[in-house]
């Protein structure tokens, strides 16, 4: 009976001991300034939501959220935008082009990890909004630094 209780507690303590502070810094490219962009971060191995509804509102170029992460964790992200450009596309979700793998171990001087995301570049099949030049870019230089780190760049 004691073993059944100790094992889950031990696993919980071990997983918390490996936890580390992570940040998602999401920047939308200049072509999406007139849209709200909502991003979700999902643990690739467990399919559990890591960050829910990180919103970059219309007129703002970036947003950031912190969460607990672990070395070697793999994540994907999904996003949608509003208002919809075309009828029938109101709930369309765009998935990341790649899986983001965190480092295998925490460096001695590291206080947190930052995961920079650029909407639309980092997502599959994101259309260009109407009436844009096509010269879209994410400006990570405009994002304030995370305490203890250099500016978020990609």
C-alpha positions, 0 to 999 in steps of 0.5 A: 500500500505504501509503495502505491502512494510513494511511487506517484509522489516520487514521479511528481517530485522528479518531474518538478525537479526537471522543470525549467522556465520557458517563454513563448515569444510570438510575433506576427509578421507585418502583413497580419497587423490588422488581424487577431492571431491566437496560438496554442502550444502542444506537447508533441509526445503527450498531445497535451496543451502547454500554452492555451490561447496566446493572443496577439491582438489587432494592432499589436505585433507580439505577445509572450507567455511563460510556462514550465518546460523540461529538457528534451521536450518537443512542441508543435504549435497551432494558430488561427486568425480573425476576422476571417478573410474568406467565407467558410474559413472562420475556424481554419487552423494552421499547424507549425511547419516543424516540431520545436525541440528544447535543449537536452540539458540546462546550461549553467548560466541559463535562467530560461529558454525562449521559443520564438514563433513568427506567424505566418512564416512558421506555419503551413499554408498560411495565406497572404491577407488581401491588399498586402505587398507580400513583403512581410516580416517578423520584427523580433528586434521590437520585442523586449528582452526576457529578464536574464536573456538577450533579445528574442531573435530567430 
